[in-house]
Amino acid sequence: MENLNYEFELLSEKEVAKIYKINVRTLQRERSMGIGIPYVKIGRRVRYKRSDIEKYIKHHTVGDHRYD
C-alpha cells in the first residue's frame, strides 16, 4: 500500500523545488512552453506526481555512471 501512495503522491511546485532543487520559475517556464516534468492540473492548482518526477529524472540522466 505504501508503494501505491508513493506512485500517486502529489507535490506542489514549491515542494518539488525544495526536494529536487529545481527553481519554481523553471517549473513554471517549462510548463508554459509545454516541456519539462509532466504535471496534473486540479482546478487552478498544479501538482506533480512523485513517480512522474522520478521517471523524468531517470529518462534525462546522461551517461550510465554507477557509483556503488
Backbone torsions as a table, in degrees:
resi	resn	phi	psi	omega
1	MET	NA	-36.3	179.8
2	GLU	-62.3	-39.6	178.8
3	ASN	-62.5	-38.4	178.0
4	LEU	-63.2	-42.9	177.9
5	ASN	-61.5	-41.1	179.8
6	TYR	-61.7	-43.3	-177.0
7	GLU	-61.9	-37.0	-175.5
8	PHE	-104.9	8.7	178.5
9	GLU	-63.3	127.8	-179.2
10	LEU	-103.4	131.8	-179.8
11	LEU	-117.0	143.1	174.1
12	SER	-75.5	167.6	179.1
13	GLU	-64.7	-32.7	177.7
14	LYS	-66.4	-39.4	177.6
15	GLU	-66.2	-42.0	177.2
16	VAL	-60.8	-45.0	179.9
17	ALA	-60.3	-43.0	-177.9
18	LYS	-70.6	-46.8	-175.7
19	ILE	-71.2	-44.5	-172.3
20	TYR	-103.1	2.9	177.4
21	LYS	58.3	45.1	176.4
22	ILE	-114.7	127.6	-178.2
23	ASN	-61.5	138.3	179.5
24	VAL	-57.4	-41.4	179.6
25	ARG	-63.3	-34.3	176.7
26	THR	-64.3	-45.5	177.7
27	LEU	-59.5	-44.7	-179.5
28	GLN	-64.6	-44.8	-179.5
29	ARG	-62.9	-45.5	-178.9
30	GLU	-65.7	-35.9	175.2
31	ARG	-61.5	-46.1	-177.4
32	SER	-67.3	-25.4	178.9
33	MET	-89.7	-6.1	179.5
34	GLY	76.7	23.6	178.5
35	ILE	-125.4	-179.9	174.9
36	GLY	91.1	-161.0	-175.3
37	ILE	-70.1	131.8	175.4
38	PRO	-59.2	148.0	-178.1
39	TYR	-138.6	165.9	178.9
40	VAL	-114.8	134.6	177.5
41	LYS	-110.0	118.8	178.9
42	ILE	-117.5	101.7	-172.4
43	GLY	64.5	-122.3	177.5
44	ARG	-96.0	-5.6	-177.3
45	ARG	-85.3	142.3	176.2
46	VAL	-109.3	131.0	178.1
47	ARG	-134.1	152.8	178.9
48	TYR	-118.3	130.7	174.8
49	LYS	-77.0	130.9	-179.0
50	ARG	-56.8	-38.8	-179.9
51	SER	-63.6	-36.0	177.5
52	ASP	-67.5	-37.5	178.5
53	ILE	-63.8	-46.0	-179.9
54	GLU	-62.3	-42.5	178.2
55	LYS	-63.1	-43.3	-179.4
56	TYR	-60.9	-45.4	179.8
57	ILE	-63.4	-45.1	-179.8
58	LYS	-61.8	-43.9	-178.4
59	HIS	-65.4	-31.6	-176.2
60	HIS	-100.1	11.0	176.2
61	THR	-77.3	128.2	-178.1
62	VAL	-94.9	133.2	179.6
63	GLY	84.3	167.9	-178.5
64	ASP	-122.5	53.1	-176.9
65	HIS	-77.3	136.4	175.1
66	ARG	-123.2	129.3	-178.3
67	TYR	-121.2	49.4	-179.6
68	ASP	-75.7	NA	NA
